Amino acid sequence: MKKLLTGALFAAMATGAQAEDVTLQLKWVTQAQFAGYYVAKDKGFYEEEGLNVTIKPGGPDIAPEQVIAAGNADVITTWMPAALAARERGLPLVNIAQPFKNGGLKFTCLKDSGVSGTADFPGRTLGVWFYGNEYPFYAWMAKLGLKTDGSDGGVTVLKQAFNVDALLQKQADCISVMSYNEYGQVIDAGISADQLVTFTYKDEGVGVLEDGLYVAEDRLADPAFEETMVKFVRASMKGWKYAEANVDEAAQIIIDNDETGAQSLEHQKYMMSEVAKLTAGSNGALDPADYDQTVATLLAAVSPDNPAITKAPEGMAWSHAITDKALQ
């Protein structure tokens, strides 16, 4: 069924205006982690703003920072540690909106491994995601005073695949999980929550901002691009709030947009219900206190093992310029 033309689209047609093209590069594959953007496109929220948005899925071999550096995306989703690392290395990315108020990164361990708290970490093998996801882990280990080179009294780091096999096959005592994805996979594998000991990075004082929207700083000097991003953020946040309130529908939209056919509807419903907890309370504007927490976390572990940033970010690492207008 053809979508009804909105009043905004009629107006654009009447004036002969052309839709503005926007390319969004995601951090990972099509899943409920990015539901707000797919919902905004499917429900016509971008169209209402006069935007033609192309959403490019990510994957294990795709770094959003490299994509935008090459000029192949206008805006990306990424975690702030990766964005700040890119900024320090000469790619000045700016956070223009922060749909995720809370982080979903967790660390889960099998109780029968003997881990009941952080005091039990020494001598253990711990599964860690890399490609920018390792930064909060190294900050946490630094806070605990634990070496990560496998030496006596420290921990051994296992470069974990983006699944839970290392835990299920007991290759690691603990692994990295997202609250909305891999944690559910562990439960689905037949391991109950009371058989696990789970740590939340934010509760451990090493939380970082996840899944923000970033653009190249020089493009914000263009008033036309700034206005396009205002429209994009406004429609995207409308999509996020719709997804929060309509979990099952949002999950179905993800399934409909997943060209790989690899996702299951039930898992996407689970993911969406958990992601909604992370976006709840956010209107899209970054909280400066959360930014400060992220920077403090990264600076707590400046070492050869943790190359995120070596000093406080310089210049405009984030801006309210877009959300101030989008949220009027």
N, C-alpha and C positions, 0 to 999 in steps of 0.2 A: 504494500500500500504506500502510495506516495505521501510524503510528509506534507502537512499543510504549510503553505507559505506564511511566514510570520509577517507582522506589520513592518518590522525592520527590513526584511528582505524586499517587501513590496516597495518600500521607500528607496532602497538601493537601486532596484530595477527602474523605478520612475526617474531617478536622476542619472541613470546610466552608469552608476558607480560600479567598479570592478571589485570583487572580493579580494582581500589582502591575503596573500599566501604566507603561512607560518609553518615551519617544520620543527617538530618537537622530537628530540632524541631521548628515549627512555634509558634508564640505567640497566634494566633487565628485560626479560621476555614479557610478553603480554600476559598479565595476571592482575588480580585485584589490587595489588600494590599501587597500580596506576589507574584505578577505576574512575577517578574523577575526570580524567582527560577523555577516556573512551565514552563515558556517560555524557560529557559536555558535547562531544561530537555526535553521538547517536541521538541525543534529545534535541539537537539543533541549537544549542546554546552558543556555539561558535558562529554558526550561520547567522544568528540574530545580531551578532556584533559585526557582521560583514567580513568574517574571517573564513578562509579555506585552510583548515589545519590538517597537515599530514603528520601522523604519529608513527615514528620509526621504532620498532622494538629493539631492545638491546640483547645482550648475550655474553657468554664468557669471553669472547674474543673482541668485544666492542667496548671501548672506553669512551664514554660521552665527551670527556674533556678533549680527546683527540678529534672527535667528530666535529665539534664546534670550532676547534682551532683550524681545521681544514676548510671551514666555511660551509660545511654540509648540514648545519642545523642552525636555527635562529635562537633556540632556547633548549636547555637540557635539564633533566632531573639527575641529581647526584647527591651524595652525602657531603656535608661540609668539609670533613677532613680531606677528601680528595680534591675538592674545589680550592681549599686553602693551599694545599700542596702544589696544585697547578699554578696558583697565583704567585707563590714564592719562586717558582721556576720560570716565570716569565709570561704566563697566560693569565691576564687579569680578569678573572671571572667575578661576577657580582651576583649575590643572592638578591633577587627581586621579589621573592615570595616564599613563604614557608608553610605549606599546607599541613605538614606533619608537626604537631605540637610536641608529641612524645615519640620516643624511639622504641623500636621493636627488637633491638639486638639483645639476645640473651645467651647464656652459657649453661648448658645442662649436662649433668653427670649421672651415671648409674650409681644408686646407693650401694649396690653390692660390690662396687669397685673400692669402697672404703672411703670415698670422699663425702664428708658431711659439711665441710666448710672450707674457707680459703686456706686455713692452717694445714690442710691435707694436700695442698697442691704440690709441694716440693717432691721431686722424684717422679711426678706423673707426666704422662703424655697428653697434651692438650691440642685439640683440633682447632685450627684457626683459618678463616678465609683470608685471602690476600686480595690483590688488585684494589687496594685502598681501604679494605674492610679490617685490616690488621691493626690500624693505628690505635683505636681505643683499647685493644687487647694489650699492646705493649705499654700503653700508659697505665693500665691496671696492674700489670706485673711490676712496673717501676714503683707504683704506689705501695705494693706489697713487699718490695725489696727483693724480688725474685729474678735471678738471671734466667735468660731464655735460650741459652746455648747448650742445654743438656748437662751442664756441669753439676757437681755435687751441691745439693741444697737448692738447685733451681728446677726448671721444668724443661721438657723436651717439646718443641713445637712441631706438630704435624700439619703440613700444608693440606688443608681439608678441601675435598671436592665440594661442590655446591649440592650436597645431599647429606643424608644421615648415616651412610654406610659405615663410617669409621666407628660410630658408637655401637651400632647393631652388631658389627663384626668384632667389636672389642679391640680395635686397633688403637683407640684413644679412650682415656678415662672420662673425658669431657669433650664436648664439641660446641661449636658455634651454631646457634639457631635463631631464626626470626620468630617472634611470637605468632605471626600470622601465616607462617609457612612450615618450616622444618620442625618446629615443636609439635605441630599437629601430625606431621609424618611419623615422628617417634611414637606418639600416642596411637596412631593408626597401625603401627607395627606390633601392637599388643602390649606395649609397656605403659603401665598406668602412671598417673602423675605422682602417686605416693611411692613409686619406685625410683623417682628422680629427685635430685637436688638441683635446683635451678636458680641461677643468679641473673639479676637484671643490671645491666651496666650502669644505668642512671642511679640505681639504689647503691651501687658501689662507689659512686662519686666520680665516675669516668664516662658519663653520658656525653654523646655528641649529637648534633643535629643531623637527621637523616632526610632524604628525599625532599630537598628544596628545589626551587626553580632558579636557574642561573643563565646569565647572558654575558657576552663579552662587553667589558666596560666601555670601550670606544664607541660601541653602537648606541649607548644611552645618550650620547651627545647629539644624536639625531632626533629632533622632536617628533618626526613622523614615526620612527621606530618606537620611541617611548610611548606614543599613543597606541600603537599596535599592541604593545605589551600590556598596556592598561586594559585593553579590550580582552586580550588573551587571559590575563589573570582573573578578571572579573567573571568571565565565562567558565574558567576552570574551577574557581571556587564554588560557583553555582553547581557545577557538576559534582564536586566533592560533597557538598551538603545534600544534594539529591541522593548520592550513593549511600551516604550515612543513613538516610531515612528510608531507603528502599534497597536493602541488602540483597534480597533474592533477585530483583530486577537487575541490579548492577552486576551481579555474578553472571546472569544470563547474557548481558551485553558483552562481558569479557569473553565468554564462550563463543559468542557470535563473531567476535573480532580476532579470535585466535586462529590464524591460518594454519598452524601446525597440527591442530586437533589434539594436542598433547594434554590439555587441561580437562579435568573432570568438573562437572557442575557442582557436585557436593563439596569438593575441596575449595572451589572458588567461593562458595557460600561461606565456608569456614573462614577463608582468608578475608573476605569482605567484612565479616562480623568483627574480626580482630583488628583489621586496618581502621575500621570506623572508630575504634577506641583511641587510635593514635591521632586521627585528624579531628576528633571531637574537641571543641574548645578553641580551635584555630579559625580565625577569619582570613588567614593568609598572610598576615603581617608578622614578620620575624620579631621575636622577643629578644631585645638586646642582652638580657640576662642569660638566655640560652646560648647566644653567641659567645658570651664571655666564658661560660662553662666549657664550651667546645674548645676554645683557644687554650684555656687553662689545662684542660685534659691533655691536649697535644703537646704543650710545652713542658708538661710534667715528665715526659719520656723522650727528651731529645737525646738521641744516641744513634749509633750506626744501625741499630735494629729498627729504629723508628724514624724514618726520613720524612715524616709528614711536613713539619715546619720546624725551623730552628730559631725563629724569633716572632714576635708579635706581628701580625699582618699589617702592611702599610697600605695607605690609600683607602679606597672605597670597596671593602670586601662585601658589604651589604648595603642596601638602600631601601628606605620606605617610600621613595619617590613614586614607584608604580602602585603600591598598595594604597597609599594615601589617596590617590585619584580613583583607583578601582573600587574602593570600599566606601566612597561617598554616598 
